[in-house]
Amino acid sequence: MTKDSALDHKIPRSLLHPRYWLTWFSLALLAILAWFPVKLRDALAASCAGLVLRFSKKQCYAARLNIGLCFPELSEQQREQMLFRSICVGLKGFFALGEPTFLPAKRFLGRIKANGWEHVEAARKTGKPIIFMIPHTWTIDACGLYFSGMGLTMCTMMHSARNPVYDWFLNRQRVRFGGKVYERSAGLKPIIKDMRNGYNFFYLPDQDHGHDASVFVPLFGVPKATLPALPKLAKLSGAIVLPVLATYNESNRQYELQIRSAMEPYPTSDLMADVRYMNAEIEVLLKNHPEQYMWFLKYFRSLPDGGKRSYRPE
């Protein structure tokens, strides 16, 4: 994936260097796990949750901090239960990471259930582009493929993974059914151009990008540095905004999309109100599925006074 162009499917020769052989071996394991009986694979994943709690101290500290900020009304035991469930969901999603690449398309797409697809159909009938506003959950990649798999022309922006082999693999997987993936540093210009040419946009709204690019509006009652890009994009492109949550149903062992009705009116003349509306939709999406969220991300690092919240264990 380059800064201002879509992904090249070819494997760069540099990624075949011996220093990446262990990474390629891990991808081979993901290919094997993709064909495992799902019940067995989920049990294997859940059995590793205790190890994550024990050894991923920094990540668990960040998750506990975020959960405590967002759900102060919960007891310590309830917050720990939410953390444990989130780790279980995350591990099940990780162990299944090879499914979108290594399973046949029909079989993979058949593992995804879209709740509220009628909202997508209603938006498509207008002829306007659609912005799918979708916060960071563990199965966001797998569920996101459903849209292009169902024939929607998609584009999105992602931050490059540190390991170049994983970066190539994940972004190749993201365009399996077509579409474009841009590096986040490319900015919004190629996205706006694509949307004006009939593309729909897969937008992740919830990470903290610092003071300079953000405005502060509440998320679960906590002031959060939030990009004001969504209302601006909707205005420039004339797009309809649909809030979506990507989830993994641990009971029936299927991926599920929770699609809400279009945000209306959107955008308005009040930028701050529009950004708050977006965060309010995130709250509604997560209300019944808090364990699906990637709580280890530093969502509340930036503080309104210009300082930064520490996410390091004391």
C-alpha positions in Angstrom: 0.0 0.0 0.0 1.4 3.4 -1.0 0.6 6.8 0.3 -1.6 7.9 -2.5 -2.4 4.8 -4.5 -4.3 1.5 -4.0 -2.6 -1.7 -3.0 -0.4 -3.7 -5.4 -1.3 -7.4 -5.0 2.2 -8.7 -6.0 4.5 -9.8 -3.2 7.6 -7.4 -3.1 10.8 -9.4 -3.4 12.1 -7.7 -0.2 9.4 -9.6 1.8 11.0 -12.9 0.9 14.1 -12.1 2.9 14.9 -14.7 5.6 14.2 -12.2 8.4 10.5 -12.5 7.5 10.3 -16.3 7.3 8.9 -16.6 10.8 6.2 -14.1 9.8 5.3 -16.2 6.8 5.2 -19.3 9.0 2.7 -17.5 11.3 0.5 -16.8 8.2 0.7 -20.5 7.3 -0.7 -21.3 10.8 -3.5 -18.8 10.2 -4.3 -20.6 7.0 -4.5 -23.9 8.9 -6.7 -22.3 11.6 -9.0 -20.9 8.9 -10.1 -24.5 8.2 -10.3 -25.6 11.8 -13.7 -26.5 13.2 -14.9 -23.2 14.5 -16.0 -24.6 17.9 -12.6 -26.1 18.5 -10.8 -23.0 17.3 -12.8 -20.7 19.6 -12.2 -23.0 22.5 -8.4 -22.9 21.8 -8.6 -19.1 21.5 -10.5 -18.7 24.8 -8.0 -20.9 26.6 -5.3 -18.3 25.9 -7.2 -15.4 27.5 -5.6 -16.0 30.9 -2.1 -15.7 29.4 -3.0 -12.4 27.8 -4.2 -11.1 31.2 -1.0 -12.3 32.8 1.6 -11.2 30.3 0.1 -8.3 28.3 0.4 -5.9 31.2 0.6 -2.6 29.2 -2.4 -3.5 26.9 -4.5 -4.7 29.9 -3.7 -1.5 31.8 -4.8 0.6 28.9 -8.0 -1.4 28.6 -8.8 -1.2 32.3 -8.2 2.6 32.2 -10.6 3.0 29.2 -13.3 0.8 30.7 -13.0 2.6 34.0 -13.4 6.0 32.3 -16.4 4.9 30.2 -18.2 2.8 32.8 -17.5 4.3 36.2 -20.8 2.9 37.5 -19.6 -0.7 37.1 -17.9 -2.5 40.0 -14.3 -3.6 39.7 -15.5 -7.2 39.2 -17.9 -6.1 36.4 -15.1 -4.2 34.6 -12.8 -7.2 34.9 -15.5 -9.4 33.4 -15.8 -7.0 30.5 -12.1 -7.0 30.0 -11.9 -10.8 30.0 -14.8 -11.1 27.5 -13.2 -8.5 25.3 -9.9 -10.5 25.3 -11.8 -13.7 24.5 -13.6 -12.0 21.5 -10.3 -10.5 20.3 -8.5 -13.9 20.4 -11.3 -15.6 18.6 -11.1 -12.9 15.9 -7.3 -13.2 15.7 -7.3 -17.0 15.4 -9.8 -16.6 12.6 -7.8 -13.9 10.8 -7.0 -16.1 7.9 -10.6 -16.9 7.0 -11.2 -14.0 4.6 -8.1 -15.0 2.6 -8.0 -18.8 2.8 -11.7 -19.8 2.8 -13.7 -19.8 -0.5 -15.6 -16.6 -0.9 -19.1 -18.2 -0.7 -18.2 -20.0 2.5 -16.6 -16.9 4.1 -19.4 -14.5 3.2 -21.9 -17.1 4.5 -20.4 -16.7 7.9 -21.5 -13.1 8.1 -25.0 -12.0 9.1 -26.0 -8.4 8.4 -28.6 -7.0 10.8 -30.2 -3.9 9.3 -29.2 -4.4 5.7 -32.4 -2.7 4.7 -30.8 0.6 5.7 -28.0 -0.1 3.1 -30.6 -0.8 0.4 -32.5 2.3 1.2 -29.3 4.4 1.0 -28.3 2.8 -2.3 -31.6 3.7 -3.9 -30.9 7.4 -3.4 -27.9 7.1 -5.7 -25.7 8.9 -3.2 -22.4 7.5 -1.9 -22.5 5.9 1.6 -20.1 6.5 4.4 -20.1 3.5 6.8 -19.1 4.9 10.2 -17.6 1.9 12.0 -15.7 2.1 15.3 -12.8 -0.2 16.2 -14.0 -3.7 17.1 -12.1 -6.9 17.0 -13.7 -8.3 13.8 -13.8 -5.1 11.9 -11.7 -6.4 9.0 -13.7 -9.6 8.5 -17.1 -7.9 8.7 -16.0 -5.0 6.6 -15.4 -7.4 3.6 -19.2 -8.1 3.5 -19.9 -4.8 1.8 -17.6 -5.3 -1.1 -18.6 -9.0 -1.1 -22.2 -7.9 -1.7 -21.2 -5.7 -4.7 -20.6 -2.3 -3.2 -17.6 -0.4 -4.5 -15.6 0.4 -1.5 -12.6 2.5 -0.4 -11.0 3.0 3.0 -7.9 4.3 4.8 -5.7 2.2 7.2 -2.5 2.8 9.1 0.3 0.6 7.9 1.2 -2.3 10.1 4.8 -2.3 11.5 5.6 -5.7 10.1 5.6 -5.2 6.3 4.6 -8.8 5.6 1.5 -8.5 7.8 0.8 -5.1 6.2 0.9 -6.7 2.7 -1.2 -9.6 3.8 -3.9 -7.6 5.6 -4.3 -5.0 2.9 -4.4 -7.6 0.2 -7.1 -9.3 2.2 -9.1 -6.1 2.5 -9.4 -5.8 -1.2 -10.2 -9.4 -1.9 -13.6 -8.5 -3.3 -12.5 -5.2 -4.9 -12.1 -1.7 -3.7 -9.2 0.5 -2.6 -7.1 0.8 0.5 -5.1 4.0 1.2 -2.5 4.8 3.7 -3.9 7.2 6.3 -1.2 9.8 5.5 -2.6 10.1 2.0 -5.3 12.5 3.4 -8.9 12.8 2.3 -8.4 14.0 -1.3 -8.3 10.6 -2.9 -11.2 9.5 -0.8 -13.3 12.5 -1.9 -12.4 11.8 -5.5 -13.3 8.2 -5.3 -16.6 9.0 -3.6 -17.5 11.4 -6.4 -16.8 8.6 -8.8 -19.2 6.1 -7.1 -17.2 4.6 -4.3 -18.5 4.2 -0.7 -16.3 4.9 2.2 -15.4 2.6 5.2 -14.6 5.2 7.9 -13.1 4.5 11.3 -13.9 7.5 13.5 -12.7 6.9 17.0 -8.9 7.0 17.4 -7.1 9.9 19.1 -5.1 11.8 16.5 -3.9 14.5 18.9 -4.9 18.1 19.7 -4.0 19.8 16.5 -6.4 17.8 14.2 -9.2 17.3 16.7 -12.1 18.9 18.6 -13.1 17.7 22.1 -16.6 16.2 22.5 -17.8 13.6 25.0 -17.6 9.8 24.4 -19.3 8.0 27.2 -19.2 11.3 29.2 -15.4 11.6 28.8 -14.0 14.6 26.8 -12.3 13.0 23.8 -10.1 14.3 21.0 -12.2 13.5 18.0 -11.6 14.2 14.3 -14.2 16.4 12.7 -13.7 14.7 9.4 -17.1 12.9 9.1 -19.4 15.9 8.7 -16.9 17.6 6.4 -16.7 14.4 4.2 -20.5 14.0 4.2 -20.9 17.6 3.1 -18.2 17.5 0.3 -19.4 14.2 -1.1 -23.2 14.5 -0.5 -22.9 11.1 1.2 -25.4 9.3 3.5 -23.8 8.2 6.8 -24.7 4.8 8.2 -23.4 3.8 11.7 -22.2 0.2 11.8 -20.8 -2.2 14.4 -18.8 -5.3 13.5 -19.3 -8.1 16.0 -18.5 -11.7 16.6 -21.4 -13.7 18.1 -19.8 -16.2 20.5 -23.0 -18.2 20.8 -23.6 -19.1 17.1 -19.9 -18.5 16.2 -20.8 -16.1 13.3 -19.7 -12.6 12.4 -22.5 -10.1 12.6 -23.0 -6.5 11.4 -25.2 -4.2 13.4 -26.4 -1.5 10.9 -28.3 1.5 12.1 -30.5 3.9 10.1 -28.9 6.9 8.4 -27.8 9.8 10.5 -30.3 12.6 9.9 -30.1 15.5 9.5 -26.4 15.2 8.7 -24.4 17.3 8.4 -25.8 20.5 9.8 -24.4 24.0 10.2 -23.1 23.1 13.7 -19.8 21.2 13.4 -19.5 20.5 17.1 -23.0 19.1 17.2 -22.3 16.9 14.2 -19.2 15.5 15.8 -21.0 14.9 19.1 -23.8 13.1 17.1 -21.2 10.8 15.7 -19.9 9.9 19.1 -23.4 9.4 20.4 -23.9 6.9 17.7 -20.8 5.1 18.7 -22.2 4.9 22.3 -25.5 3.4 21.0 -23.6 0.9 18.9 -21.5 -0.3 21.8 -24.2 -0.2 24.5 -25.2 -3.8 23.9 -21.8 -5.0 22.7 -19.1 -3.4 24.9 -17.0 -6.5 24.9 -16.5 -6.2 21.1 -14.5 -3.0 21.4 -10.7 -2.7 21.1 -10.3 -1.3 24.6 -6.5 -1.4 24.5 -6.3 1.5 22.1 -5.4 4.9 23.6 -8.7 6.6 22.9 -8.4 9.2 25.6 -4.7 10.1 25.5 -5.2 13.7 24.6 -6.6 16.0 27.3 -8.6 19.2 26.7 -6.0 21.3 28.6 -3.3 20.3 26.1 -1.8 17.6 28.2 -1.7 13.8 27.7 -3.1 11.0 29.8 -0.6 8.4 30.7 -1.4 4.9 29.5 1.7 3.4 31.2 1.3 1.2 34.2 2.7 2.9 37.3 
